Amino acid sequence: MPPEESGRHAPLNLSPEEFRRVGHALVDRIADFLTRLPDRRVAPAASTREIRAALGADEALPEDGLDSGALIDRAADLIFEHSLFNGHPRFWGYITSSAAPIGALGDLLAAAVNPNVGSAMLAPIATEIESQSVRWIAELIGFSASAGGILTSGGNMANFTCLVAARKAVLGWDVRAGGLRGEGSTPVALYASKEAHTWVEKAADMFGFGTSAVRWIDVDRKRRMKTDALVDAIADDRRRGCQPFLLVGTAGTVGTGAVDPIRRLAAIAREHDLWFHVDGAYGGFAAAAEDVPDDLRALGLADSIAVDPHKWLYAPLEAGCALVRDPEALGNAFRYRPAYYNFDETAVNYVDLGVQNSRGFRALKVWLGLRQAGRDGVVRMISDDIALAESLFSLLDRHPDVEARTRNLSITTFRYVPSELRPRAGDPAVEGYLNTLNRAVLSAIESGGEMFLSNAVIDGVFLLRACIVNFRTTSADVRAVPEILSAIGERLDRELRPDGLKRPT
Ligand SMILES: *Cc1c(COP(=O)(O)O)cnc(C)c1O
């Protein structure tokens, strides 16, 4: 029987009164959560088993629905209780930022109206907001304001999008129709440093080049691509009849924050007819700040660049951005014209510029963040993160039981080295033990809940790594690090040090 004309009962609908009541209560709970965040553990105390039990992970989908207010309350309880809080002032793991609260409101607003930002017709204002966000991002990092671009789910997708644009633009045969083995094809090679992010191999694999097409170029002592090794590798490939096609520079490596010699790489790419792509997922936005490596001023020389608003623009996950200097490059790589698209061809239809078909309004949270902070506000937050990283490095450098290793942008690497073992660093037995010890220190820090770090491995040395992309971190938080680290380090060193490395008594 069809529903009554007046008053269909749709179990997912909410009356405006109910939405108001449940929504207001949720906003209050979120505000309380944000207030108490600094007093909480960074990582949850419960084990995976306990978390599954709290959720009832094994239960089948119940037949009957639930009341919205009670349900939202239960969801909030679960999530506030059992999450790792990257918005905590002492979260410095990986590269995940504290999220701007205005972004959360933006996501609520975006979901409420729910435009499909695949086409301008389906999302008139949202399309314009995305275009403006893309242009603001390009201007912020010193990329051409006439660039083409699109927001993506993150840095990986932004890098993939640029690679597909490059493939269409550079390869000398019809790669969209014929594929990599199409008529007139040659084997191709792409170049990235050994410190480049793993998206490079994922992309080489997914887009059919194969990971063996990637030439992993050596880095110098500062973890920057060695340009003479790059030039040699290009010459080698040419000699073997392999077409050099894409050069990937990294503006802020995921391990240590190193910035490749972007100017020099741009010149080499131009000389050898390579598409020059910059992975700026971490460091791209730092180009707007002062006192950063000069090579960040040269991002405008790239053919394409990937940046990540959900990193150093503090947008809530997910938001990445692909930019291409030639505004036609994305459309040339992605556009199709099926009969069932009835779109205005003169408008921007984002379905033509990237991988997705239906697209959410992720631009709103990015646009709100940019507009709330303004250029000055963004620069200030990034510069403060870098200044905090510098002060962390110098605090650790002065500590007798810590070896501070690197500091680039807002990433600091270091390890716990009992002072008594310091003179013996380099001895293979000592180094082996220090790797074991620091792995254990990292696990204890991560599960301890006082702060959250991740790791880097440099030349076989296991290091702890703090990456500050967190507008909630203060200098008091940074000053607390040495004490937390040495308490955990001393305890584990007592437990773990093998007899052979103990001081003779
Ligand atoms: C984070 C990061 C990526 C991947 O970005 P996601 O947003 O995690 O997909 C790629 N490259 C670099 C240098 C990164 O720091």
The ligand as a MOL file (V3000), in Angstrom:
LIG
                    3D

  0  0  0     0  0            999 V3000
M  V30 BEGIN CTAB
M  V30 COUNTS 15 15 0 0 0
M  V30 BEGIN ATOM
M  V30 1 C 50.4630 12.7820 4.0750 0
M  V30 2 C 51.2700 12.7320 2.8580 0
M  V30 3 C 50.7910 12.1080 1.7000 0
M  V30 4 C 49.4650 11.3820 1.6770 0
M  V30 5 O 48.4200 12.2510 1.9850 0
M  V30 6 P 47.0330 11.6830 2.5700 0
M  V30 7 O 46.2620 12.9070 2.8290 0
M  V30 8 O 47.3770 10.9100 3.7940 0
M  V30 9 O 46.4480 10.8160 1.5160 0
M  V30 10 C 51.5710 12.1650 0.5730 0
M  V30 11 N 52.7720 12.7730 0.5860 0
M  V30 12 C 53.2760 13.3750 1.6750 0
M  V30 13 C 54.6000 14.0500 1.6140 0
M  V30 14 C 52.5380 13.3660 2.8510 0
M  V30 15 O 53.0340 13.9640 3.9450 0
M  V30 END ATOM
M  V30 BEGIN BOND
M  V30 1 1 1 2
M  V30 2 1 2 3
M  V30 3 2 2 14
M  V30 4 1 3 4
M  V30 5 2 3 10
M  V30 6 1 4 5
M  V30 7 1 5 6
M  V30 8 2 6 7
M  V30 9 1 6 8
M  V30 10 1 6 9
M  V30 11 1 10 11
M  V30 12 2 11 12
M  V30 13 1 12 13
M  V30 14 1 12 14
M  V30 15 1 14 15
M  V30 END BOND
M  V30 END CTAB
M  END
